[in-house]
Amino acid sequence: MATDSLAVKPARAPIPEPSAWDRLRVNRNWLGAWFMMPARSVSACG
């Protein structure tokens, strides 16, 4: 039993950086900012 608790565990893979699509799906504030960028550029030009 003592040897089972001392066994070396494999290293976990690092957590990947979230992509833009992952941020759009999860964070609603980021989603709102994403869709307001074109509206802001149109209002700034006109």
N, CA, C and O atoms as a CHARMM CRD file, in Angstrom:
* protein
*
  184
    1    1 MET  N      0.81100  -1.19800   0.00000 PROA 1      0.00000
    2    1 MET  CA     0.00000   0.00000   0.00000 PROA 1      0.00000
    3    1 MET  C      0.85100   1.25700   0.00000 PROA 1      0.00000
    4    1 MET  O      0.51600   2.23600  -0.66700 PROA 1      0.00000
    5    2 ALA  N      1.92500   1.23600   0.72900 PROA 2      0.00000
    6    2 ALA  CA     2.76200   2.42600   0.80500 PROA 2      0.00000
    7    2 ALA  C      3.37900   2.76200  -0.54800 PROA 2      0.00000
    8    2 ALA  O      3.59100   3.93400  -0.85800 PROA 2      0.00000
    9    3 THR  N      3.66600   1.75600  -1.34600 PROA 3      0.00000
   10    3 THR  CA     4.26600   2.03600  -2.65400 PROA 3      0.00000
   11    3 THR  C      3.25700   2.63200  -3.62900 PROA 3      0.00000
   12    3 THR  O      3.64300   3.36800  -4.53700 PROA 3      0.00000
   13    4 ASP  N      1.97500   2.32700  -3.45900 PROA 4      0.00000
   14    4 ASP  CA     0.96800   2.90200  -4.34100 PROA 4      0.00000
   15    4 ASP  C      0.85300   4.41000  -4.16200 PROA 4      0.00000
   16    4 ASP  O      0.65700   5.13300  -5.13900 PROA 4      0.00000
   17    5 SER  N      0.97000   4.89000  -2.94500 PROA 5      0.00000
   18    5 SER  CA     0.84100   6.32100  -2.69500 PROA 5      0.00000
   19    5 SER  C      2.08100   7.09200  -3.13600 PROA 5      0.00000
   20    5 SER  O      2.01600   8.30600  -3.32600 PROA 5      0.00000
   21    6 LEU  N      3.20500   6.40500  -3.30000 PROA 6      0.00000
   22    6 LEU  CA     4.43000   7.06400  -3.71800 PROA 6      0.00000
   23    6 LEU  C      4.66800   6.98300  -5.22800 PROA 6      0.00000
   24    6 LEU  O      5.69000   7.46200  -5.71900 PROA 6      0.00000
   25    7 ALA  N      3.75500   6.39700  -5.94500 PROA 7      0.00000
   26    7 ALA  CA     3.91500   6.26000  -7.39200 PROA 7      0.00000
   27    7 ALA  C      3.91300   7.64100  -8.05400 PROA 7      0.00000
   28    7 ALA  O      3.19700   8.54600  -7.62500 PROA 7      0.00000
   29    8 VAL  N      4.71500   7.78500  -9.09100 PROA 8      0.00000
   30    8 VAL  CA     4.81100   9.05200  -9.81200 PROA 8      0.00000
   31    8 VAL  C      3.62000   9.17300 -10.75600 PROA 8      0.00000
   32    8 VAL  O      3.33400   8.26900 -11.54100 PROA 8      0.00000
   33    9 LYS  N      2.94000  10.29800 -10.66400 PROA 9      0.00000
   34    9 LYS  CA     1.78500  10.53000 -11.52000 PROA 9      0.00000
   35    9 LYS  C      2.23500  11.27200 -12.77900 PROA 9      0.00000
   36    9 LYS  O      3.13300  12.11300 -12.71200 PROA 9      0.00000
   37   10 PRO  N      1.63100  10.97400 -13.90800 PROA 10     0.00000
   38   10 PRO  CA     2.01700  11.67800 -15.13900 PROA 10     0.00000
   39   10 PRO  C      1.62700  13.15200 -15.06400 PROA 10     0.00000
   40   10 PRO  O      0.63600  13.51900 -14.43300 PROA 10     0.00000
   41   11 ALA  N      2.42300  13.97800 -15.71900 PROA 11     0.00000
   42   11 ALA  CA     2.15800  15.42300 -15.71800 PROA 11     0.00000
   43   11 ALA  C      0.93700  15.71700 -16.58200 PROA 11     0.00000
   44   11 ALA  O      0.72700  15.08200 -17.61500 PROA 11     0.00000
   45   12 ARG  N      0.15100  16.66700 -16.15700 PROA 12     0.00000
   46   12 ARG  CA    -1.02200  17.07400 -16.93000 PROA 12     0.00000
   47   12 ARG  C     -0.59300  18.00800 -18.05600 PROA 12     0.00000
   48   12 ARG  O      0.40000  18.72700 -17.94500 PROA 12     0.00000
   49   13 ALA  N     -1.34900  17.98100 -19.12100 PROA 13     0.00000
   50   13 ALA  CA    -1.09500  18.90200 -20.23600 PROA 13     0.00000
   51   13 ALA  C     -1.49700  20.31200 -19.79800 PROA 13     0.00000
   52   13 ALA  O     -2.46800  20.46900 -19.05700 PROA 13     0.00000
   53   14 PRO  N     -0.77500  21.32900 -20.24000 PROA 14     0.00000
   54   14 PRO  CA    -1.14400  22.69700 -19.86700 PROA 14     0.00000
   55   14 PRO  C     -2.49600  23.08100 -20.46900 PROA 14     0.00000
   56   14 PRO  O     -2.87500  22.59500 -21.53400 PROA 14     0.00000
   57   15 ILE  N     -3.20400  23.94600 -19.78000 PROA 15     0.00000
   58   15 ILE  CA    -4.51100  24.40200 -20.25200 PROA 15     0.00000
   59   15 ILE  C     -4.28500  25.33500 -21.44000 PROA 15     0.00000
   60   15 ILE  O     -3.51800  26.29100 -21.32600 PROA 15     0.00000
   61   16 PRO  N     -4.93500  25.08000 -22.57500 PROA 16     0.00000
   62   16 PRO  CA    -4.71900  25.93300 -23.74200 PROA 16     0.00000
   63   16 PRO  C     -5.32400  27.32400 -23.54500 PROA 16     0.00000
   64   16 PRO  O     -6.28800  27.49400 -22.79900 PROA 16     0.00000
   65   17 GLU  N     -4.75500  28.29100 -24.21200 PROA 17     0.00000
   66   17 GLU  CA    -5.25800  29.66400 -24.17100 PROA 17     0.00000
   67   17 GLU  C     -6.60600  29.70300 -24.88900 PROA 17     0.00000
   68   17 GLU  O     -6.72800  29.12400 -25.96800 PROA 17     0.00000
   69   18 PRO  N     -7.63000  30.37100 -24.32600 PROA 18     0.00000
   70   18 PRO  CA    -8.93200  30.40100 -24.99400 PROA 18     0.00000
   71   18 PRO  C     -8.86200  31.17800 -26.31000 PROA 18     0.00000
   72   18 PRO  O     -8.19800  32.21100 -26.39700 PROA 18     0.00000
   73   19 SER  N     -9.54700  30.67700 -27.31800 PROA 19     0.00000
   74   19 SER  CA    -9.57000  31.34000 -28.61700 PROA 19     0.00000
   75   19 SER  C    -10.64300  32.43000 -28.61700 PROA 19     0.00000
   76   19 SER  O    -11.42200  32.54700 -27.67000 PROA 19     0.00000
   77   20 ALA  N    -10.67500  33.21500 -29.67700 PROA 20     0.00000
   78   20 ALA  CA   -11.69500  34.26000 -29.80000 PROA 20     0.00000
   79   20 ALA  C    -13.08700  33.64400 -29.82400 PROA 20     0.00000
   80   20 ALA  O    -14.02100  34.21500 -29.26100 PROA 20     0.00000
   81   21 TRP  N    -13.24300  32.49000 -30.46400 PROA 21     0.00000
   82   21 TRP  CA   -14.54600  31.82500 -30.52200 PROA 21     0.00000
   83   21 TRP  C    -14.98600  31.36500 -29.13600 PROA 21     0.00000
   84   21 TRP  O    -16.16000  31.47600 -28.78500 PROA 21     0.00000
   85   22 ASP  N    -14.03800  30.84500 -28.34500 PROA 22     0.00000
   86   22 ASP  CA   -14.37000  30.43500 -26.98300 PROA 22     0.00000
   87   22 ASP  C    -14.84200  31.62800 -26.16400 PROA 22     0.00000
   88   22 ASP  O    -15.78700  31.50900 -25.38400 PROA 22     0.00000
   89   23 ARG  N    -14.20300  32.75900 -26.33000 PROA 23     0.00000
   90   23 ARG  CA   -14.61300  33.95800 -25.58800 PROA 23     0.00000
   91   23 ARG  C    -15.98800  34.42800 -26.02600 PROA 23     0.00000
   92   23 ARG  O    -16.79400  34.85100 -25.19700 PROA 23     0.00000
   93   24 LEU  N    -16.26500  34.35500 -27.33600 PROA 24     0.00000
   94   24 LEU  CA   -17.57600  34.77100 -27.83200 PROA 24     0.00000
   95   24 LEU  C    -18.68900  33.88500 -27.29500 PROA 24     0.00000
   96   24 LEU  O    -19.77200  34.37400 -26.97000 PROA 24     0.00000
   97   25 ARG  N    -18.42900  32.58200 -27.20000 PROA 25     0.00000
   98   25 ARG  CA   -19.46200  31.65600 -26.74000 PROA 25     0.00000
   99   25 ARG  C    -19.76700  31.82400 -25.26300 PROA 25     0.00000
  100   25 ARG  O    -20.91200  31.62600 -24.85700 PROA 25     0.00000
  101   26 VAL  N    -18.78600  32.18100 -24.44400 PROA 26     0.00000
  102   26 VAL  CA   -18.94100  32.15400 -22.99800 PROA 26     0.00000
  103   26 VAL  C    -19.21500  33.53500 -22.40600 PROA 26     0.00000
  104   26 VAL  O    -20.12900  33.68400 -21.59500 PROA 26     0.00000
  105   27 ASN  N    -18.45400  34.52700 -22.79100 PROA 27     0.00000
  106   27 ASN  CA   -18.51700  35.83700 -22.14700 PROA 27     0.00000
  107   27 ASN  C    -19.43900  36.77000 -22.92200 PROA 27     0.00000
  108   27 ASN  O    -19.09100  37.23300 -24.00900 PROA 27     0.00000
  109   28 ARG  N    -20.59900  37.04200 -22.37200 PROA 28     0.00000
  110   28 ARG  CA   -21.59300  37.87100 -23.06100 PROA 28     0.00000
  111   28 ARG  C    -21.15100  39.33100 -23.17200 PROA 28     0.00000
  112   28 ARG  O    -21.51400  39.99800 -24.14100 PROA 28     0.00000
  113   29 ASN  N    -20.39500  39.83700 -22.23100 PROA 29     0.00000
  114   29 ASN  CA   -19.90200  41.20300 -22.32100 PROA 29     0.00000
  115   29 ASN  C    -18.94800  41.35400 -23.49900 PROA 29     0.00000
  116   29 ASN  O    -18.98600  42.35300 -24.21700 PROA 29     0.00000
  117   30 TRP  N    -18.10300  40.36400 -23.68700 PROA 30     0.00000
  118   30 TRP  CA   -17.16400  40.37600 -24.80400 PROA 30     0.00000
  119   30 TRP  C    -17.92900  40.29300 -26.11300 PROA 30     0.00000
  120   30 TRP  O    -17.54800  40.92400 -27.09900 PROA 30     0.00000
  121   31 LEU  N    -19.01700  39.51000 -26.12700 PROA 31     0.00000
  122   31 LEU  CA   -19.85900  39.37600 -27.31200 PROA 31     0.00000
  123   31 LEU  C    -20.47700  40.72600 -27.67800 PROA 31     0.00000
  124   31 LEU  O    -20.49800  41.09900 -28.85100 PROA 31     0.00000
  125   32 GLY  N    -20.97400  41.44900 -26.69600 PROA 32     0.00000
  126   32 GLY  CA   -21.55600  42.76500 -26.96000 PROA 32     0.00000
  127   32 GLY  C    -20.53400  43.74500 -27.49900 PROA 32     0.00000
  128   32 GLY  O    -20.83100  44.50700 -28.41800 PROA 32     0.00000
  129   33 ALA  N    -19.34600  43.73500 -26.94400 PROA 33     0.00000
  130   33 ALA  CA   -18.28500  44.63400 -27.42700 PROA 33     0.00000
  131   33 ALA  C    -17.90200  44.28400 -28.86000 PROA 33     0.00000
  132   33 ALA  O    -17.63400  45.17200 -29.66900 PROA 33     0.00000
  133   34 TRP  N    -17.87700  42.99600 -29.17100 PROA 34     0.00000
  134   34 TRP  CA   -17.50100  42.53400 -30.51000 PROA 34     0.00000
  135   34 TRP  C    -18.47300  43.07600 -31.56500 PROA 34     0.00000
  136   34 TRP  O    -18.04300  43.51900 -32.63000 PROA 34     0.00000
  137   35 PHE  N    -19.77600  43.04200 -31.27600 PROA 35     0.00000
  138   35 PHE  CA   -20.76100  43.50400 -32.23900 PROA 35     0.00000
  139   35 PHE  C    -20.92600  45.01600 -32.23800 PROA 35     0.00000
  140   35 PHE  O    -21.49000  45.56900 -33.18300 PROA 35     0.00000
  141   36 MET  N    -20.45500  45.68900 -31.21400 PROA 36     0.00000
  142   36 MET  CA   -20.54100  47.14800 -31.19600 PROA 36     0.00000
  143   36 MET  C    -19.37300  47.81000 -31.91800 PROA 36     0.00000
  144   36 MET  O    -19.44300  48.99900 -32.23200 PROA 36     0.00000
  145   37 MET  N    -18.30900  47.07300 -32.18700 PROA 37     0.00000
  146   37 MET  CA   -17.15900  47.67600 -32.89500 PROA 37     0.00000
  147   37 MET  C    -17.54600  48.20000 -34.27500 PROA 37     0.00000
  148   37 MET  O    -17.18400  49.33200 -34.59400 PROA 37     0.00000
  149   38 PRO  N    -18.26800  47.43700 -35.12200 PROA 38     0.00000
  150   38 PRO  CA   -18.65300  48.00200 -36.42400 PROA 38     0.00000
  151   38 PRO  C    -19.58800  49.19900 -36.27900 PROA 38     0.00000
  152   38 PRO  O    -19.47800  50.15700 -37.04400 PROA 38     0.00000
  153   39 ALA  N    -20.49300  49.16300 -35.32700 PROA 39     0.00000
  154   39 ALA  CA   -21.41300  50.27800 -35.12500 PROA 39     0.00000
  155   39 ALA  C    -20.65800  51.54100 -34.70700 PROA 39     0.00000
  156   39 ALA  O    -21.00000  52.64800 -35.12100 PROA 39     0.00000
  157   40 ARG  N    -19.65200  51.35800 -33.89900 PROA 40     0.00000
  158   40 ARG  CA   -18.85200  52.50600 -33.46400 PROA 40     0.00000
  159   40 ARG  C    -18.06300  53.08900 -34.63200 PROA 40     0.00000
  160   40 ARG  O    -17.93900  54.30900 -34.74900 PROA 40     0.00000
  161   41 SER  N    -17.53300  52.23100 -35.49100 PROA 41     0.00000
  162   41 SER  CA   -16.75300  52.73700 -36.61400 PROA 41     0.00000
  163   41 SER  C    -17.65800  53.45700 -37.61900 PROA 41     0.00000
  164   41 SER  O    -17.22600  54.42600 -38.24400 PROA 41     0.00000
  165   42 VAL  N    -18.89300  53.00600 -37.78400 PROA 42     0.00000
  166   42 VAL  CA   -19.82100  53.66300 -38.69700 PROA 42     0.00000
  167   42 VAL  C    -20.23000  55.02600 -38.13100 PROA 42     0.00000
  168   42 VAL  O    -20.28500  56.01500 -38.86200 PROA 42     0.00000
  169   43 SER  N    -20.51300  55.07200 -36.83400 PROA 43     0.00000
  170   43 SER  CA   -20.94600  56.33700 -36.23800 PROA 43     0.00000
  171   43 SER  C    -19.80000  57.34000 -36.16500 PROA 43     0.00000
  172   43 SER  O    -20.04300  58.54600 -36.17800 PROA 43     0.00000
  173   44 ALA  N    -18.56900  56.87300 -36.08900 PROA 44     0.00000
  174   44 ALA  CA   -17.41800  57.77000 -36.02100 PROA 44     0.00000
  175   44 ALA  C    -17.13700  58.39100 -37.38500 PROA 44     0.00000
  176   44 ALA  O    -16.60600  59.49800 -37.46600 PROA 44     0.00000
  177   45 CYS  N    -17.48800  57.68400 -38.45500 PROA 45     0.00000
  178   45 CYS  CA   -17.21300  58.19400 -39.80100 PROA 45     0.00000
  179   45 CYS  C    -18.30000  59.15800 -40.27600 PROA 45     0.00000
  180   45 CYS  O    -18.03100  60.03600 -41.09600 PROA 45     0.00000
  181   46 GLY  N    -19.49200  59.00700 -39.78100 PROA 46     0.00000
  182   46 GLY  CA   -20.61200  59.77900 -40.33200 PROA 46     0.00000
  183   46 GLY  C    -20.98900  60.88500 -39.50300 PROA 46     0.00000
  184   46 GLY  O    -21.91500  61.62100 -39.84100 PROA 46     0.00000
